Amino acid sequence: MNLALYGYWRSSSSWRVRIGLALKGLDYEYRALNLKKGDHRGEDHLVRNPTSQVPVLAVEEDGTTRHLVQSMAILEWLDERFPSPPLLPSDAYGRARVRALAEHVNSGIQPYQNLSALLWLRSRMENGDKQWVQHWLRLGLTALERSVREGAGRFCHGDAVTLADLYLVPQLYGARRFDVDVEQYPTLLNVEDACKELEAFRKAEPDVQPDAPKGEKGA
């Protein structure tokens, strides 16, 4: 089996998949698409993903290449094919809680900071896009702080890394990009610190990706 990840250095969705691949110890080819230049809107990428989004995981196996899209679907596929270490708890309640935390970020916070949404806003509201993003990120992270606190250990769900942590870490990075004060979320920050102790999380960080522009670290 050969794996290739189409992504962008600062895409939080791509980042989640990079963490998952690193946690599973899987080798893959990284194929960068420059979202600012519109690489994702090219016909070649539309064949891989008609929504023109990243990430896309290309899986070549038995002479056939399949393109997996959407970070949640990709990560659950990885967990099924490569179950160790698991990204979901062994009990049904735990799996439901972890999926809910991940979806809280995936569908309840992150879409408000998508480049496509920001470009649309900038074309219609002078200097309004940043305030709009900050409002929704603060609202979402405040709720996430309360939700994680109820079952957190070292990580979002007890003391083992789960899918929820893969969604949390990139989202906190995104909040800082938009000047949201994350110090008001101590539980989330404690989990982030624990994650950053792990090599898989460090290897997946945006600034160390081959397509990260020089001089834009943390931007």
PyMOL CGO cylinders between C-alpha atoms (Angstrom):
from pymol import cmd
from pymol.cgo import CYLINDER

trace = [
    CYLINDER, 0.00, 0.00, 0.00, 1.23, 3.49, -0.90, 0.3, 1, 1, 1, 1, 1, 1,
    CYLINDER, 1.23, 3.49, -0.90, -0.18, 6.61, 0.72, 0.3, 1, 1, 1, 1, 1, 1,
    CYLINDER, -0.18, 6.61, 0.72, -0.03, 10.19, -0.53, 0.3, 1, 1, 1, 1, 1, 1,
    CYLINDER, -0.03, 10.19, -0.53, -1.47, 13.17, 1.31, 0.3, 1, 1, 1, 1, 1, 1,
    CYLINDER, -1.47, 13.17, 1.31, -2.60, 16.23, -0.63, 0.3, 1, 1, 1, 1, 1, 1,
    CYLINDER, -2.60, 16.23, -0.63, -2.63, 19.11, 1.83, 0.3, 1, 1, 1, 1, 1, 1,
    CYLINDER, -2.63, 19.11, 1.83, -1.56, 22.59, 2.77, 0.3, 1, 1, 1, 1, 1, 1,
    CYLINDER, -1.56, 22.59, 2.77, 0.85, 23.42, 5.56, 0.3, 1, 1, 1, 1, 1, 1,
    CYLINDER, 0.85, 23.42, 5.56, -1.56, 25.61, 7.54, 0.3, 1, 1, 1, 1, 1, 1,
    CYLINDER, -1.56, 25.61, 7.54, -4.80, 23.76, 6.80, 0.3, 1, 1, 1, 1, 1, 1,
    CYLINDER, -4.80, 23.76, 6.80, -6.11, 22.54, 10.13, 0.3, 1, 1, 1, 1, 1, 1,
    CYLINDER, -6.11, 22.54, 10.13, -7.93, 19.68, 8.40, 0.3, 1, 1, 1, 1, 1, 1,
    CYLINDER, -7.93, 19.68, 8.40, -4.69, 18.54, 6.75, 0.3, 1, 1, 1, 1, 1, 1,
    CYLINDER, -4.69, 18.54, 6.75, -2.90, 18.92, 10.06, 0.3, 1, 1, 1, 1, 1, 1,
    CYLINDER, -2.90, 18.92, 10.06, -5.31, 16.51, 11.78, 0.3, 1, 1, 1, 1, 1, 1,
    CYLINDER, -5.31, 16.51, 11.78, -4.56, 13.84, 9.21, 0.3, 1, 1, 1, 1, 1, 1,
    CYLINDER, -4.56, 13.84, 9.21, -0.80, 14.41, 9.49, 0.3, 1, 1, 1, 1, 1, 1,
    CYLINDER, -0.80, 14.41, 9.49, -1.07, 13.77, 13.23, 0.3, 1, 1, 1, 1, 1, 1,
    CYLINDER, -1.07, 13.77, 13.23, -3.07, 10.61, 12.62, 0.3, 1, 1, 1, 1, 1, 1,
    CYLINDER, -3.07, 10.61, 12.62, -0.57, 9.28, 10.10, 0.3, 1, 1, 1, 1, 1, 1,
    CYLINDER, -0.57, 9.28, 10.10, 2.30, 10.04, 12.45, 0.3, 1, 1, 1, 1, 1, 1,
    CYLINDER, 2.30, 10.04, 12.45, 0.59, 8.38, 15.42, 0.3, 1, 1, 1, 1, 1, 1,
    CYLINDER, 0.59, 8.38, 15.42, 0.05, 5.26, 13.32, 0.3, 1, 1, 1, 1, 1, 1,
    CYLINDER, 0.05, 5.26, 13.32, 3.69, 5.31, 12.24, 0.3, 1, 1, 1, 1, 1, 1,
    CYLINDER, 3.69, 5.31, 12.24, 2.75, 5.35, 8.54, 0.3, 1, 1, 1, 1, 1, 1,
    CYLINDER, 2.75, 5.35, 8.54, 5.01, 6.52, 5.75, 0.3, 1, 1, 1, 1, 1, 1,
    CYLINDER, 5.01, 6.52, 5.75, 3.40, 8.69, 3.10, 0.3, 1, 1, 1, 1, 1, 1,
    CYLINDER, 3.40, 8.69, 3.10, 4.27, 11.09, 0.32, 0.3, 1, 1, 1, 1, 1, 1,
    CYLINDER, 4.27, 11.09, 0.32, 3.31, 14.69, 1.02, 0.3, 1, 1, 1, 1, 1, 1,
    CYLINDER, 3.31, 14.69, 1.02, 1.93, 16.53, -2.01, 0.3, 1, 1, 1, 1, 1, 1,
    CYLINDER, 1.93, 16.53, -2.01, 1.47, 20.18, -1.18, 0.3, 1, 1, 1, 1, 1, 1,
    CYLINDER, 1.47, 20.18, -1.18, -1.22, 22.35, -2.74, 0.3, 1, 1, 1, 1, 1, 1,
    CYLINDER, -1.22, 22.35, -2.74, -0.90, 26.11, -2.37, 0.3, 1, 1, 1, 1, 1, 1,
    CYLINDER, -0.90, 26.11, -2.37, -4.38, 27.29, -1.42, 0.3, 1, 1, 1, 1, 1, 1,
    CYLINDER, -4.38, 27.29, -1.42, -3.43, 30.95, -1.79, 0.3, 1, 1, 1, 1, 1, 1,
    CYLINDER, -3.43, 30.95, -1.79, -2.49, 30.33, -5.40, 0.3, 1, 1, 1, 1, 1, 1,
    CYLINDER, -2.49, 30.33, -5.40, -5.64, 28.32, -6.06, 0.3, 1, 1, 1, 1, 1, 1,
    CYLINDER, -5.64, 28.32, -6.06, -3.94, 24.97, -6.68, 0.3, 1, 1, 1, 1, 1, 1,
    CYLINDER, -3.94, 24.97, -6.68, -6.92, 23.23, -5.08, 0.3, 1, 1, 1, 1, 1, 1,
    CYLINDER, -6.92, 23.23, -5.08, -9.26, 24.60, -7.74, 0.3, 1, 1, 1, 1, 1, 1,
    CYLINDER, -9.26, 24.60, -7.74, -7.36, 23.02, -10.61, 0.3, 1, 1, 1, 1, 1, 1,
    CYLINDER, -7.36, 23.02, -10.61, -8.99, 20.28, -12.65, 0.3, 1, 1, 1, 1, 1, 1,
    CYLINDER, -8.99, 20.28, -12.65, -6.47, 17.70, -11.44, 0.3, 1, 1, 1, 1, 1, 1,
    CYLINDER, -6.47, 17.70, -11.44, -7.53, 18.24, -7.84, 0.3, 1, 1, 1, 1, 1, 1,
    CYLINDER, -7.53, 18.24, -7.84, -11.23, 18.44, -8.66, 0.3, 1, 1, 1, 1, 1, 1,
    CYLINDER, -11.23, 18.44, -8.66, -10.92, 14.88, -9.96, 0.3, 1, 1, 1, 1, 1, 1,
    CYLINDER, -10.92, 14.88, -9.96, -9.62, 13.85, -6.54, 0.3, 1, 1, 1, 1, 1, 1,
    CYLINDER, -9.62, 13.85, -6.54, -12.17, 15.90, -4.60, 0.3, 1, 1, 1, 1, 1, 1,
    CYLINDER, -12.17, 15.90, -4.60, -15.06, 17.71, -6.34, 0.3, 1, 1, 1, 1, 1, 1,
    CYLINDER, -15.06, 17.71, -6.34, -15.35, 20.12, -3.37, 0.3, 1, 1, 1, 1, 1, 1,
    CYLINDER, -15.35, 20.12, -3.37, -11.77, 21.31, -4.15, 0.3, 1, 1, 1, 1, 1, 1,
    CYLINDER, -11.77, 21.31, -4.15, -10.85, 20.98, -0.48, 0.3, 1, 1, 1, 1, 1, 1,
    CYLINDER, -10.85, 20.98, -0.48, -7.88, 19.47, 1.34, 0.3, 1, 1, 1, 1, 1, 1,
    CYLINDER, -7.88, 19.47, 1.34, -6.91, 17.03, 2.68, 0.3, 1, 1, 1, 1, 1, 1,
    CYLINDER, -6.91, 17.03, 2.68, -7.15, 14.18, 0.24, 0.3, 1, 1, 1, 1, 1, 1,
    CYLINDER, -7.15, 14.18, 0.24, -5.50, 10.88, 1.09, 0.3, 1, 1, 1, 1, 1, 1,
    CYLINDER, -5.50, 10.88, 1.09, -4.63, 8.87, -2.02, 0.3, 1, 1, 1, 1, 1, 1,
    CYLINDER, -4.63, 8.87, -2.02, -4.48, 5.16, -1.25, 0.3, 1, 1, 1, 1, 1, 1,
    CYLINDER, -4.48, 5.16, -1.25, -2.80, 2.98, -3.89, 0.3, 1, 1, 1, 1, 1, 1,
    CYLINDER, -2.80, 2.98, -3.89, -3.48, -0.69, -3.26, 0.3, 1, 1, 1, 1, 1, 1,
    CYLINDER, -3.48, -0.69, -3.26, -3.65, -3.74, -5.52, 0.3, 1, 1, 1, 1, 1, 1,
    CYLINDER, -3.65, -3.74, -5.52, -3.24, -1.60, -8.62, 0.3, 1, 1, 1, 1, 1, 1,
    CYLINDER, -3.24, -1.60, -8.62, -6.12, 0.74, -7.70, 0.3, 1, 1, 1, 1, 1, 1,
    CYLINDER, -6.12, 0.74, -7.70, -5.91, 4.29, -6.34, 0.3, 1, 1, 1, 1, 1, 1,
    CYLINDER, -5.91, 4.29, -6.34, -8.74, 5.58, -4.18, 0.3, 1, 1, 1, 1, 1, 1,
    CYLINDER, -8.74, 5.58, -4.18, -9.07, 9.14, -2.97, 0.3, 1, 1, 1, 1, 1, 1,
    CYLINDER, -9.07, 9.14, -2.97, -10.34, 9.58, 0.58, 0.3, 1, 1, 1, 1, 1, 1,
    CYLINDER, -10.34, 9.58, 0.58, -11.70, 13.00, 1.54, 0.3, 1, 1, 1, 1, 1, 1,
    CYLINDER, -11.70, 13.00, 1.54, -12.84, 14.80, 4.72, 0.3, 1, 1, 1, 1, 1, 1,
    CYLINDER, -12.84, 14.80, 4.72, -10.54, 14.56, 7.73, 0.3, 1, 1, 1, 1, 1, 1,
    CYLINDER, -10.54, 14.56, 7.73, -13.04, 12.68, 9.89, 0.3, 1, 1, 1, 1, 1, 1,
    CYLINDER, -13.04, 12.68, 9.89, -13.62, 9.98, 7.28, 0.3, 1, 1, 1, 1, 1, 1,
    CYLINDER, -13.62, 9.98, 7.28, -9.88, 9.69, 6.58, 0.3, 1, 1, 1, 1, 1, 1,
    CYLINDER, -9.88, 9.69, 6.58, -8.99, 9.33, 10.25, 0.3, 1, 1, 1, 1, 1, 1,
    CYLINDER, -8.99, 9.33, 10.25, -11.69, 6.75, 10.90, 0.3, 1, 1, 1, 1, 1, 1,
    CYLINDER, -11.69, 6.75, 10.90, -10.48, 4.79, 7.86, 0.3, 1, 1, 1, 1, 1, 1,
    CYLINDER, -10.48, 4.79, 7.86, -6.93, 4.91, 9.22, 0.3, 1, 1, 1, 1, 1, 1,
    CYLINDER, -6.93, 4.91, 9.22, -8.18, 3.67, 12.57, 0.3, 1, 1, 1, 1, 1, 1,
    CYLINDER, -8.18, 3.67, 12.57, -9.98, 0.75, 10.97, 0.3, 1, 1, 1, 1, 1, 1,
    CYLINDER, -9.98, 0.75, 10.97, -7.08, -0.27, 8.75, 0.3, 1, 1, 1, 1, 1, 1,
    CYLINDER, -7.08, -0.27, 8.75, -4.33, 0.42, 11.29, 0.3, 1, 1, 1, 1, 1, 1,
    CYLINDER, -4.33, 0.42, 11.29, -5.97, -0.03, 14.70, 0.3, 1, 1, 1, 1, 1, 1,
    CYLINDER, -5.97, -0.03, 14.70, -2.89, 0.53, 16.87, 0.3, 1, 1, 1, 1, 1, 1,
    CYLINDER, -2.89, 0.53, 16.87, -2.77, 2.89, 18.62, 0.3, 1, 1, 1, 1, 1, 1,
    CYLINDER, -2.77, 2.89, 18.62, -6.54, 3.41, 18.58, 0.3, 1, 1, 1, 1, 1, 1,
    CYLINDER, -6.54, 3.41, 18.58, -8.03, 6.87, 18.03, 0.3, 1, 1, 1, 1, 1, 1,
    CYLINDER, -8.03, 6.87, 18.03, -11.35, 5.93, 19.61, 0.3, 1, 1, 1, 1, 1, 1,
    CYLINDER, -11.35, 5.93, 19.61, -12.09, 4.47, 23.06, 0.3, 1, 1, 1, 1, 1, 1,
    CYLINDER, -12.09, 4.47, 23.06, -13.14, 0.85, 23.46, 0.3, 1, 1, 1, 1, 1, 1,
    CYLINDER, -13.14, 0.85, 23.46, -16.55, 1.62, 24.96, 0.3, 1, 1, 1, 1, 1, 1,
    CYLINDER, -16.55, 1.62, 24.96, -19.58, 2.94, 23.06, 0.3, 1, 1, 1, 1, 1, 1,
    CYLINDER, -19.58, 2.94, 23.06, -20.12, 5.92, 25.36, 0.3, 1, 1, 1, 1, 1, 1,
    CYLINDER, -20.12, 5.92, 25.36, -16.49, 6.92, 25.11, 0.3, 1, 1, 1, 1, 1, 1,
    CYLINDER, -16.49, 6.92, 25.11, -16.56, 6.71, 21.32, 0.3, 1, 1, 1, 1, 1, 1,
    CYLINDER, -16.56, 6.71, 21.32, -19.68, 8.86, 21.21, 0.3, 1, 1, 1, 1, 1, 1,
    CYLINDER, -19.68, 8.86, 21.21, -18.10, 11.48, 23.49, 0.3, 1, 1, 1, 1, 1, 1,
    CYLINDER, -18.10, 11.48, 23.49, -14.87, 11.64, 21.50, 0.3, 1, 1, 1, 1, 1, 1,
    CYLINDER, -14.87, 11.64, 21.50, -16.71, 11.90, 18.19, 0.3, 1, 1, 1, 1, 1, 1,
    CYLINDER, -16.71, 11.90, 18.19, -18.86, 14.69, 19.64, 0.3, 1, 1, 1, 1, 1, 1,
    CYLINDER, -18.86, 14.69, 19.64, -15.80, 16.66, 20.79, 0.3, 1, 1, 1, 1, 1, 1,
    CYLINDER, -15.80, 16.66, 20.79, -14.14, 16.25, 17.40, 0.3, 1, 1, 1, 1, 1, 1,
    CYLINDER, -14.14, 16.25, 17.40, -17.32, 17.30, 15.60, 0.3, 1, 1, 1, 1, 1, 1,
    CYLINDER, -17.32, 17.30, 15.60, -17.65, 20.31, 17.90, 0.3, 1, 1, 1, 1, 1, 1,
    CYLINDER, -17.65, 20.31, 17.90, -14.45, 21.57, 16.26, 0.3, 1, 1, 1, 1, 1, 1,
    CYLINDER, -14.45, 21.57, 16.26, -14.99, 20.08, 12.83, 0.3, 1, 1, 1, 1, 1, 1,
    CYLINDER, -14.99, 20.08, 12.83, -18.45, 21.46, 12.15, 0.3, 1, 1, 1, 1, 1, 1,
    CYLINDER, -18.45, 21.46, 12.15, -19.01, 23.95, 14.96, 0.3, 1, 1, 1, 1, 1, 1,
    CYLINDER, -19.01, 23.95, 14.96, -15.81, 26.06, 15.03, 0.3, 1, 1, 1, 1, 1, 1,
    CYLINDER, -15.81, 26.06, 15.03, -13.34, 25.50, 12.20, 0.3, 1, 1, 1, 1, 1, 1,
    CYLINDER, -13.34, 25.50, 12.20, -15.65, 26.32, 9.24, 0.3, 1, 1, 1, 1, 1, 1,
    CYLINDER, -15.65, 26.32, 9.24, -15.85, 29.94, 10.43, 0.3, 1, 1, 1, 1, 1, 1,
    CYLINDER, -15.85, 29.94, 10.43, -12.13, 30.40, 9.73, 0.3, 1, 1, 1, 1, 1, 1,
    CYLINDER, -12.13, 30.40, 9.73, -12.03, 28.70, 6.33, 0.3, 1, 1, 1, 1, 1, 1,
    CYLINDER, -12.03, 28.70, 6.33, -10.23, 30.69, 3.66, 0.3, 1, 1, 1, 1, 1, 1,
    CYLINDER, -10.23, 30.69, 3.66, -13.21, 30.50, 1.31, 0.3, 1, 1, 1, 1, 1, 1,
    CYLINDER, -13.21, 30.50, 1.31, -15.51, 31.99, 3.95, 0.3, 1, 1, 1, 1, 1, 1,
    CYLINDER, -15.51, 31.99, 3.95, -13.03, 34.74, 4.81, 0.3, 1, 1, 1, 1, 1, 1,
    CYLINDER, -13.03, 34.74, 4.81, -12.53, 35.73, 1.18, 0.3, 1, 1, 1, 1, 1, 1,
    CYLINDER, -12.53, 35.73, 1.18, -16.30, 35.99, 0.73, 0.3, 1, 1, 1, 1, 1, 1,
    CYLINDER, -16.30, 35.99, 0.73, -16.58, 38.19, 3.83, 0.3, 1, 1, 1, 1, 1, 1,
    CYLINDER, -16.58, 38.19, 3.83, -13.67, 40.42, 2.83, 0.3, 1, 1, 1, 1, 1, 1,
    CYLINDER, -13.67, 40.42, 2.83, -15.32, 41.12, -0.49, 0.3, 1, 1, 1, 1, 1, 1,
    CYLINDER, -15.32, 41.12, -0.49, -18.42, 42.43, 1.31, 0.3, 1, 1, 1, 1, 1, 1,
    CYLINDER, -18.42, 42.43, 1.31, -17.33, 43.75, 4.71, 0.3, 1, 1, 1, 1, 1, 1,
    CYLINDER, -17.33, 43.75, 4.71, -14.36, 46.04, 5.12, 0.3, 1, 1, 1, 1, 1, 1,
    CYLINDER, -14.36, 46.04, 5.12, -12.33, 44.79, 8.11, 0.3, 1, 1, 1, 1, 1, 1,
    CYLINDER, -12.33, 44.79, 8.11, -15.32, 42.78, 9.31, 0.3, 1, 1, 1, 1, 1, 1,
    CYLINDER, -15.32, 42.78, 9.31, -14.02, 39.29, 8.71, 0.3, 1, 1, 1, 1, 1, 1,
    CYLINDER, -14.02, 39.29, 8.71, -11.65, 39.17, 11.68, 0.3, 1, 1, 1, 1, 1, 1,
    CYLINDER, -11.65, 39.17, 11.68, -14.29, 40.29, 14.19, 0.3, 1, 1, 1, 1, 1, 1,
    CYLINDER, -14.29, 40.29, 14.19, -16.71, 37.74, 12.73, 0.3, 1, 1, 1, 1, 1, 1,
    CYLINDER, -16.71, 37.74, 12.73, -14.19, 34.91, 13.11, 0.3, 1, 1, 1, 1, 1, 1,
    CYLINDER, -14.19, 34.91, 13.11, -13.20, 35.97, 16.61, 0.3, 1, 1, 1, 1, 1, 1,
    CYLINDER, -13.20, 35.97, 16.61, -16.83, 35.98, 17.76, 0.3, 1, 1, 1, 1, 1, 1,
    CYLINDER, -16.83, 35.98, 17.76, -17.51, 32.43, 16.59, 0.3, 1, 1, 1, 1, 1, 1,
    CYLINDER, -17.51, 32.43, 16.59, -14.19, 31.04, 17.75, 0.3, 1, 1, 1, 1, 1, 1,
    CYLINDER, -14.19, 31.04, 17.75, -14.65, 32.44, 21.26, 0.3, 1, 1, 1, 1, 1, 1,
    CYLINDER, -14.65, 32.44, 21.26, -18.18, 31.07, 21.42, 0.3, 1, 1, 1, 1, 1, 1,
    CYLINDER, -18.18, 31.07, 21.42, -17.12, 27.63, 20.23, 0.3, 1, 1, 1, 1, 1, 1,
    CYLINDER, -17.12, 27.63, 20.23, -14.02, 27.34, 22.38, 0.3, 1, 1, 1, 1, 1, 1,
    CYLINDER, -14.02, 27.34, 22.38, -15.90, 28.44, 25.50, 0.3, 1, 1, 1, 1, 1, 1,
    CYLINDER, -15.90, 28.44, 25.50, -18.34, 25.57, 24.98, 0.3, 1, 1, 1, 1, 1, 1,
    CYLINDER, -18.34, 25.57, 24.98, -15.52, 23.17, 24.13, 0.3, 1, 1, 1, 1, 1, 1,
    CYLINDER, -15.52, 23.17, 24.13, -13.68, 24.07, 27.33, 0.3, 1, 1, 1, 1, 1, 1,
    CYLINDER, -13.68, 24.07, 27.33, -16.72, 23.08, 29.38, 0.3, 1, 1, 1, 1, 1, 1,
    CYLINDER, -16.72, 23.08, 29.38, -17.31, 19.92, 27.38, 0.3, 1, 1, 1, 1, 1, 1,
    CYLINDER, -17.31, 19.92, 27.38, -13.71, 18.70, 27.61, 0.3, 1, 1, 1, 1, 1, 1,
    CYLINDER, -13.71, 18.70, 27.61, -13.41, 19.55, 31.31, 0.3, 1, 1, 1, 1, 1, 1,
    CYLINDER, -13.41, 19.55, 31.31, -16.11, 17.03, 32.24, 0.3, 1, 1, 1, 1, 1, 1,
    CYLINDER, -16.11, 17.03, 32.24, -14.12, 14.01, 31.06, 0.3, 1, 1, 1, 1, 1, 1,
    CYLINDER, -14.12, 14.01, 31.06, -10.54, 15.18, 30.61, 0.3, 1, 1, 1, 1, 1, 1,
    CYLINDER, -10.54, 15.18, 30.61, -7.51, 13.47, 32.02, 0.3, 1, 1, 1, 1, 1, 1,
    CYLINDER, -7.51, 13.47, 32.02, -4.15, 14.15, 30.50, 0.3, 1, 1, 1, 1, 1, 1,
    CYLINDER, -4.15, 14.15, 30.50, -5.96, 14.40, 27.16, 0.3, 1, 1, 1, 1, 1, 1,
    CYLINDER, -5.96, 14.40, 27.16, -9.49, 15.31, 26.08, 0.3, 1, 1, 1, 1, 1, 1,
    CYLINDER, -9.49, 15.31, 26.08, -10.83, 11.89, 27.05, 0.3, 1, 1, 1, 1, 1, 1,
    CYLINDER, -10.83, 11.89, 27.05, -8.90, 10.37, 29.90, 0.3, 1, 1, 1, 1, 1, 1,
    CYLINDER, -8.90, 10.37, 29.90, -5.20, 9.67, 29.63, 0.3, 1, 1, 1, 1, 1, 1,
    CYLINDER, -5.20, 9.67, 29.63, -4.93, 8.33, 26.08, 0.3, 1, 1, 1, 1, 1, 1,
    CYLINDER, -4.93, 8.33, 26.08, -4.79, 10.29, 22.84, 0.3, 1, 1, 1, 1, 1, 1,
    CYLINDER, -4.79, 10.29, 22.84, -8.03, 10.17, 20.89, 0.3, 1, 1, 1, 1, 1, 1,
    CYLINDER, -8.03, 10.17, 20.89, -9.54, 11.70, 17.80, 0.3, 1, 1, 1, 1, 1, 1,
    CYLINDER, -9.54, 11.70, 17.80, -10.65, 14.68, 19.89, 0.3, 1, 1, 1, 1, 1, 1,
    CYLINDER, -10.65, 14.68, 19.89, -7.04, 15.72, 20.56, 0.3, 1, 1, 1, 1, 1, 1,
    CYLINDER, -7.04, 15.72, 20.56, -6.24, 15.68, 16.84, 0.3, 1, 1, 1, 1, 1, 1,
    CYLINDER, -6.24, 15.68, 16.84, -8.97, 18.26, 16.35, 0.3, 1, 1, 1, 1, 1, 1,
    CYLINDER, -8.97, 18.26, 16.35, -8.20, 20.38, 19.39, 0.3, 1, 1, 1, 1, 1, 1,
    CYLINDER, -8.20, 20.38, 19.39, -4.54, 21.19, 18.75, 0.3, 1, 1, 1, 1, 1, 1,
    CYLINDER, -4.54, 21.19, 18.75, -4.93, 22.68, 15.25, 0.3, 1, 1, 1, 1, 1, 1,
    CYLINDER, -4.93, 22.68, 15.25, -7.97, 24.65, 16.40, 0.3, 1, 1, 1, 1, 1, 1,
    CYLINDER, -7.97, 24.65, 16.40, -6.05, 26.36, 19.19, 0.3, 1, 1, 1, 1, 1, 1,
    CYLINDER, -6.05, 26.36, 19.19, -3.41, 27.32, 16.63, 0.3, 1, 1, 1, 1, 1, 1,
    CYLINDER, -3.41, 27.32, 16.63, -6.19, 28.76, 14.48, 0.3, 1, 1, 1, 1, 1, 1,
    CYLINDER, -6.19, 28.76, 14.48, -7.57, 30.75, 17.40, 0.3, 1, 1, 1, 1, 1, 1,
    CYLINDER, -7.57, 30.75, 17.40, -4.18, 32.33, 18.03, 0.3, 1, 1, 1, 1, 1, 1,
    CYLINDER, -4.18, 32.33, 18.03, -3.89, 33.25, 14.35, 0.3, 1, 1, 1, 1, 1, 1,
    CYLINDER, -3.89, 33.25, 14.35, -7.01, 35.37, 14.77, 0.3, 1, 1, 1, 1, 1, 1,
    CYLINDER, -7.01, 35.37, 14.77, -5.85, 36.90, 18.06, 0.3, 1, 1, 1, 1, 1, 1,
    CYLINDER, -5.85, 36.90, 18.06, -8.30, 35.04, 20.28, 0.3, 1, 1, 1, 1, 1, 1,
    CYLINDER, -8.30, 35.04, 20.28, -7.12, 34.96, 23.89, 0.3, 1, 1, 1, 1, 1, 1,
    CYLINDER, -7.12, 34.96, 23.89, -6.82, 31.23, 24.57, 0.3, 1, 1, 1, 1, 1, 1,
    CYLINDER, -6.82, 31.23, 24.57, -5.56, 31.70, 28.14, 0.3, 1, 1, 1, 1, 1, 1,
    CYLINDER, -5.56, 31.70, 28.14, -9.20, 31.62, 29.25, 0.3, 1, 1, 1, 1, 1, 1,
    CYLINDER, -9.20, 31.62, 29.25, -9.37, 27.92, 28.32, 0.3, 1, 1, 1, 1, 1, 1,
    CYLINDER, -9.37, 27.92, 28.32, -7.05, 26.23, 30.87, 0.3, 1, 1, 1, 1, 1, 1,
    CYLINDER, -7.05, 26.23, 30.87, -8.33, 22.69, 30.30, 0.3, 1, 1, 1, 1, 1, 1,
    CYLINDER, -8.33, 22.69, 30.30, -7.76, 22.94, 26.57, 0.3, 1, 1, 1, 1, 1, 1,
    CYLINDER, -7.76, 22.94, 26.57, -4.29, 24.39, 27.09, 0.3, 1, 1, 1, 1, 1, 1,
    CYLINDER, -4.29, 24.39, 27.09, -3.34, 21.59, 29.48, 0.3, 1, 1, 1, 1, 1, 1,
    CYLINDER, -3.34, 21.59, 29.48, -4.38, 19.02, 26.87, 0.3, 1, 1, 1, 1, 1, 1,
    CYLINDER, -4.38, 19.02, 26.87, -2.46, 20.91, 24.20, 0.3, 1, 1, 1, 1, 1, 1,
    CYLINDER, -2.46, 20.91, 24.20, 0.69, 20.85, 26.35, 0.3, 1, 1, 1, 1, 1, 1,
    CYLINDER, 0.69, 20.85, 26.35, 0.37, 17.08, 26.82, 0.3, 1, 1, 1, 1, 1, 1,
    CYLINDER, 0.37, 17.08, 26.82, -0.07, 16.57, 23.08, 0.3, 1, 1, 1, 1, 1, 1,
    CYLINDER, -0.07, 16.57, 23.08, 2.98, 18.66, 22.25, 0.3, 1, 1, 1, 1, 1, 1,
    CYLINDER, 2.98, 18.66, 22.25, 5.11, 16.31, 24.32, 0.3, 1, 1, 1, 1, 1, 1,
    CYLINDER, 5.11, 16.31, 24.32, 4.46, 13.60, 21.71, 0.3, 1, 1, 1, 1, 1, 1,
    CYLINDER, 4.46, 13.60, 21.71, 6.65, 13.34, 18.63, 0.3, 1, 1, 1, 1, 1, 1,
    CYLINDER, 6.65, 13.34, 18.63, 3.68, 12.63, 16.35, 0.3, 1, 1, 1, 1, 1, 1,
    CYLINDER, 3.68, 12.63, 16.35, 2.16, 16.00, 17.18, 0.3, 1, 1, 1, 1, 1, 1,
    CYLINDER, 2.16, 16.00, 17.18, 5.47, 17.82, 16.78, 0.3, 1, 1, 1, 1, 1, 1,
    CYLINDER, 5.47, 17.82, 16.78, 6.12, 16.24, 13.37, 0.3, 1, 1, 1, 1, 1, 1,
    CYLINDER, 6.12, 16.24, 13.37, 2.70, 17.39, 12.14, 0.3, 1, 1, 1, 1, 1, 1,
    CYLINDER, 2.70, 17.39, 12.14, 3.01, 21.06, 13.08, 0.3, 1, 1, 1, 1, 1, 1,
    CYLINDER, 3.01, 21.06, 13.08, 2.55, 23.52, 10.21, 0.3, 1, 1, 1, 1, 1, 1,
    CYLINDER, 2.55, 23.52, 10.21, 5.87, 25.31, 10.53, 0.3, 1, 1, 1, 1, 1, 1,
    CYLINDER, 5.87, 25.31, 10.53, 7.90, 22.14, 9.91, 0.3, 1, 1, 1, 1, 1, 1,
    CYLINDER, 7.90, 22.14, 9.91, 6.06, 21.13, 6.74, 0.3, 1, 1, 1, 1, 1, 1,
    CYLINDER, 6.06, 21.13, 6.74, 8.02, 21.38, 3.47, 0.3, 1, 1, 1, 1, 1, 1,
    CYLINDER, 8.02, 21.38, 3.47, 5.59, 23.90, 1.98, 0.3, 1, 1, 1, 1, 1, 1,
    CYLINDER, 5.59, 23.90, 1.98, 5.63, 26.27, 4.97, 0.3, 1, 1, 1, 1, 1, 1,
    CYLINDER, 5.63, 26.27, 4.97, 6.79, 29.68, 3.70, 0.3, 1, 1, 1, 1, 1, 1,
    CYLINDER, 6.79, 29.68, 3.70, 9.83, 31.16, 5.37, 0.3, 1, 1, 1, 1, 1, 1,
    CYLINDER, 9.83, 31.16, 5.37, 8.99, 34.14, 7.52, 0.3, 1, 1, 1, 1, 1, 1,
    CYLINDER, 8.99, 34.14, 7.52, 5.37, 33.09, 8.13, 0.3, 1, 1, 1, 1, 1, 1,
    CYLINDER, 5.37, 33.09, 8.13, 5.84, 30.97, 11.21, 0.3, 1, 1, 1, 1, 1, 1,
    CYLINDER, 5.84, 30.97, 11.21, 2.87, 31.28, 13.49, 0.3, 1, 1, 1, 1, 1, 1,
    CYLINDER, 2.87, 31.28, 13.49, 1.07, 33.54, 11.02, 0.3, 1, 1, 1, 1, 1, 1,
]
cmd.load_cgo(trace, "trace")
